[in-house]
Amino acid sequence: MTLTPVDTAAGTHFLRKPGEPLRIWAHRGGSSSAPENTAASDEVARRAGVDWIETDVQSTKDGVPVVLHDATVDRTTNGTGEIRSLTAAQVAELDAGSWFAPAFAGQRVRTLVQQLDGLRARGGNLLLEIKNVHTRDSVGRIVDDVYDREMSGRVFVQSFEPQHLRWVRELAPELPLGLLRGVLDPDPVAIAKDLEVLAYNPSEAALQTRPGIVAELHAAGVAVNIWTVDNPTSWRALERAGVDGIITNRPAELAGWSAATR
C-alpha cells in the first residue's frame, strides 16, 4: 500500500471539502492494536491506509527528542523514572512492547529521528505533538530533526502550549501548526489567528459545549480536528457537525467505517 505524502510546506489546506471523508489521524499510531508510539503501532496505521500518524515528543536528560506520551517510562516500558532523568542511551535499552502483549516484546522507545526515518522509508505523515515542558532550545532540536531528515513537507506540529507553537513559528514559519485544547478558549478564532494555526483541535467534550464554533473557525479558514474519539456513534455525529478530522486510537476501524458509510 502506498500512502501519499502531504506537501504541507506548499500550503495544503486542511479544511474538509464537501463530500470528502473525514481526515483520520492515528493516535499514537494504531494504538488499539499495538503498543502506542512504537514502530509496530505506526505499521498498523500505515496498513490501514491512514496518511497521518500522531505522535508525542519529549526530551531525554541529554536533550534527544524521543517518542513517548507520559512524563515517565513506567506505564509503557519495563523501566522506571521520568523521561527527563534518563539519557537517550538508557531509554534505548527499554522494552516498550511487552506491557501490551508478549508478541510485541522488543519494541523500543524510538528517537524522533528513528520515527521520521521509518516514515520516509515506509510511508506516512506525522502529526507531531510537542509534549509537556520544553524550552526554546529543545523545541529547536525537534525542528532541527525534522529538517535534518528532510521531512518538513510531511510534518504537522501541534501542542497544548501556545508558546511551543510560537517558537516553532519563529524557527520554521512554513510548518503547519495546530492548537490542542481540552476546554474551548473564550475566543477560539482570535487565538487561532494570533498563533497563525491551520487547525484548532479540541476534545470531543469541549466541542459539545459549543458546537457552533466549527462554522466560526471554518469561516476564518481554520480546520477543526477532534480528539480522541473511538466509537462510530461519535464519528457520525462529528462528521455531521462538519469537523475536518478525527484523532482516534482505532484508525483501521474508522477508515473502514468511513468507507462503508459513504
C-alpha positions as CSV (number, residue, x, y, z in Angstrom):
1,M,0.0,0.0,0.0
2,T,1.3,3.4,-1.0
3,L,0.5,6.4,1.2
4,T,0.5,9.9,-0.2
5,P,2.9,12.4,1.3
6,V,1.1,15.6,2.1
7,D,3.0,18.6,1.0
8,T,2.3,20.8,4.0
9,A,5.1,23.2,3.1
10,A,3.3,24.1,0.0
11,G,0.3,25.3,2.0
12,T,-2.1,22.3,1.7
13,H,-5.5,23.4,3.1
14,F,-6.8,21.2,5.9
15,L,-10.4,22.1,5.6
16,R,-12.6,19.2,4.5
17,K,-14.3,19.9,1.2
18,P,-18.0,18.9,0.7
19,G,-18.2,15.2,0.0
20,E,-14.7,14.4,1.3
21,P,-14.2,11.8,4.0
22,L,-13.0,12.8,7.5
23,R,-9.3,13.0,7.8
24,I,-8.0,10.3,10.1
25,W,-5.2,11.0,12.5
26,A,-3.9,7.7,14.0
27,H,-3.5,8.5,17.8
28,R,0.0,7.2,18.8
29,G,-0.3,5.1,15.7
30,G,-2.7,2.1,15.7
31,S,-2.7,2.1,19.5
32,S,-5.7,-0.1,20.0
33,S,-3.9,-2.9,18.2
34,A,-0.2,-2.4,19.1
35,P,1.9,-0.7,21.8
36,E,1.5,3.1,21.4
37,N,4.1,5.2,19.7
38,T,6.2,2.2,18.6
39,A,7.2,1.1,15.1
40,A,4.6,-1.6,15.3
41,S,1.9,0.9,16.1
42,D,2.9,3.1,13.1
43,E,2.7,0.0,10.9
44,V,-0.8,-0.8,12.0
45,A,-1.9,2.7,11.0
46,R,0.0,2.5,7.7
47,R,-1.5,-0.8,6.7
48,A,-5.0,0.7,7.4
49,G,-4.2,3.3,4.8
50,V,-4.1,6.2,7.2
51,D,-1.9,9.0,5.9
52,W,-1.4,10.8,9.3
53,I,0.2,9.2,12.4
54,E,0.0,11.3,15.6
55,T,3.0,11.1,18.0
56,D,4.2,12.6,21.2
57,V,7.7,14.0,21.5
58,Q,9.7,14.8,24.7
59,S,13.3,15.3,25.5
60,T,15.7,13.0,27.4
61,K,18.2,14.1,30.0
62,D,20.8,14.7,27.3
63,G,18.3,16.6,25.0
64,V,17.4,13.9,22.5
65,P,13.8,14.1,21.3
66,V,12.1,10.7,21.8
67,V,8.6,9.4,21.1
68,L,6.8,9.0,24.4
69,H,3.5,10.2,25.8
70,D,3.9,10.0,29.5
71,A,6.3,12.1,31.7
72,T,7.6,8.7,32.9
73,V,8.5,5.5,31.2
74,D,6.7,3.4,33.9
75,R,3.4,2.7,32.1
76,T,4.7,1.8,28.6
77,T,8.1,0.2,29.2
78,N,9.9,-2.2,31.6
79,G,11.7,0.7,33.1
80,T,11.0,3.4,35.7
81,G,11.7,7.1,36.1
82,E,11.0,10.4,34.4
83,I,12.0,10.6,30.8
84,R,13.9,13.8,31.6
85,S,16.0,11.9,34.1
86,L,17.2,9.3,31.6
87,T,19.7,9.5,28.8
88,A,18.9,8.5,25.3
89,A,21.1,5.5,25.7
90,Q,19.2,4.4,28.8
91,V,15.9,4.8,27.1
92,A,17.0,2.9,24.0
93,E,17.5,-0.2,26.2
94,L,13.9,-0.3,27.4
95,D,11.3,-2.8,26.2
96,A,8.3,-0.8,25.0
97,G,6.1,-3.6,23.8
98,S,5.8,-6.4,26.4
99,W,3.4,-4.4,28.5
100,F,0.9,-4.5,25.7
101,A,1.3,-8.2,24.7
102,P,4.1,-10.7,24.6
103,A,4.1,-10.7,20.8
104,F,5.4,-7.1,20.9
105,A,8.4,-7.8,23.1
106,G,11.4,-5.9,21.9
107,Q,9.6,-2.9,20.6
108,R,11.6,0.2,21.6
109,V,11.1,3.8,22.5
110,R,12.3,5.5,19.4
111,T,14.0,8.8,18.9
112,L,12.1,11.2,16.7
113,V,14.8,10.7,14.1
114,Q,14.1,7.0,14.1
115,Q,10.4,7.6,13.6
116,L,11.0,10.1,10.8
117,D,13.3,7.6,9.1
118,G,10.6,4.9,9.3
119,L,8.1,7.2,7.8
120,R,10.5,8.2,5.0
121,A,11.2,4.5,4.2
122,R,7.7,3.1,4.6
123,G,5.3,6.0,4.1
124,G,3.1,8.2,6.1
125,N,3.0,11.7,7.5
126,L,3.5,12.9,11.1
127,L,1.2,14.9,13.4
128,L,3.8,15.8,15.9
129,E,2.7,16.9,19.4
130,I,5.3,18.7,21.4
131,K,4.5,17.2,24.8
132,N,4.9,18.7,28.3
133,V,7.6,21.3,29.3
134,H,10.0,22.5,26.7
135,T,12.5,25.4,26.2
136,R,13.0,27.2,23.0
137,D,16.2,25.2,22.6
138,S,14.5,21.9,23.0
139,V,11.8,22.9,20.5
140,G,14.6,24.0,18.2
141,R,16.1,20.5,18.5
142,I,12.8,19.0,17.4
143,V,12.6,21.3,14.4
144,D,16.2,20.6,13.5
145,D,15.5,16.8,13.5
146,V,12.6,17.3,11.1
147,Y,14.7,19.4,8.7
148,D,17.8,17.2,9.0
149,R,15.6,14.2,7.8
150,E,14.1,16.3,5.0
151,M,10.6,15.8,6.4
152,S,9.3,19.3,6.7
153,G,6.8,18.8,4.0
154,R,5.3,15.8,5.9
155,V,5.0,17.1,9.4
156,F,2.2,19.0,11.1
157,V,3.1,20.3,14.6
158,Q,0.5,20.6,17.4
159,S,0.7,21.4,21.1
160,F,-1.4,22.4,24.1
161,E,1.1,25.2,24.8
162,P,0.8,28.3,22.8
163,Q,4.5,29.2,23.5
164,H,5.6,26.0,21.9
165,L,3.7,27.0,18.7
166,R,5.2,30.5,18.8
167,W,8.7,29.1,18.9
168,V,8.0,26.7,16.0
169,R,6.6,29.7,14.0
170,E,9.8,31.7,14.7
171,L,12.1,28.8,13.8
172,A,10.2,27.2,10.9
173,P,7.4,29.5,9.7
174,E,6.4,27.1,6.9
175,L,5.5,24.2,9.2
176,P,1.7,24.0,9.7
177,L,0.5,24.3,13.3
178,G,-2.5,23.1,15.4
179,L,-3.6,24.2,18.8
180,L,-4.8,21.4,21.1
181,R,-7.5,22.2,23.7
182,G,-9.2,20.3,26.5
183,V,-11.5,23.3,27.1
184,L,-12.5,25.9,24.5
185,D,-10.9,29.3,24.7
186,P,-13.2,32.2,25.2
187,D,-12.5,33.2,21.6
188,P,-11.0,30.3,19.6
189,V,-11.0,32.3,16.4
190,A,-8.9,35.1,18.0
191,I,-6.3,32.8,19.5
192,A,-6.1,30.7,16.2
193,K,-5.4,33.9,14.3
194,D,-2.9,35.2,16.9
195,L,-0.9,31.9,16.7
196,E,-1.4,31.6,12.9
197,V,-2.5,28.0,13.3
198,L,-4.2,26.0,10.5
199,A,-6.1,23.8,12.9
200,Y,-7.9,24.2,16.3
201,N,-8.1,20.7,17.8
202,P,-10.4,20.4,20.9
203,S,-11.5,17.3,22.7
204,E,-14.9,15.9,21.9
205,A,-16.3,17.1,25.3
206,A,-15.0,20.6,24.7
207,L,-16.7,20.8,21.3
208,Q,-20.0,19.7,22.7
209,T,-20.1,22.8,24.9
210,R,-20.2,25.0,21.8
211,P,-20.7,23.0,18.5
212,G,-21.2,26.2,16.5
213,I,-17.6,27.0,16.9
214,V,-16.8,24.7,13.9
215,A,-18.5,27.1,11.5
216,E,-16.9,30.1,13.1
217,L,-13.4,28.6,12.7
218,H,-14.1,27.4,9.2
219,A,-15.2,31.0,8.3
220,A,-11.7,32.1,9.5
221,G,-10.0,29.4,7.4
222,V,-9.1,27.2,10.4
223,A,-9.7,23.4,10.4
224,V,-11.2,21.5,13.3
225,N,-9.9,18.1,14.4
226,I,-11.4,16.3,17.4
227,W,-9.6,14.0,19.9
228,T,-9.6,11.2,20.9
229,V,-12.7,9.5,19.5
230,D,-13.1,5.8,19.2
231,N,-16.8,4.9,18.6
232,P,-19.0,5.0,15.5
233,T,-21.8,7.0,17.1
234,S,-19.5,9.9,17.8
235,W,-17.8,9.6,14.4
236,R,-21.2,10.0,12.8
237,A,-22.1,13.0,15.0
238,L,-18.8,14.7,14.4
239,E,-19.0,14.1,10.6
240,R,-22.4,15.7,10.6
241,A,-21.1,18.6,12.7
242,G,-18.7,19.4,9.9
243,V,-15.4,18.7,11.6
244,D,-12.5,18.1,9.4
245,G,-10.8,15.2,11.1
246,I,-10.8,12.8,14.0
247,I,-7.8,11.7,16.1
248,T,-8.5,8.1,17.1
249,N,-6.9,5.0,18.7
250,R,-8.8,2.9,16.2
251,P,-7.7,4.2,12.8
252,A,-8.4,1.0,10.9
253,E,-11.9,0.8,12.2
254,L,-12.5,4.5,11.4
255,A,-11.2,4.0,7.9
256,G,-13.5,1.0,7.4
257,W,-16.5,2.8,8.9
258,S,-15.8,5.8,6.7
259,A,-15.6,3.7,3.6
260,A,-18.7,1.7,4.5
261,T,-20.9,4.7,5.2
262,R,-20.1,6.8,2.2
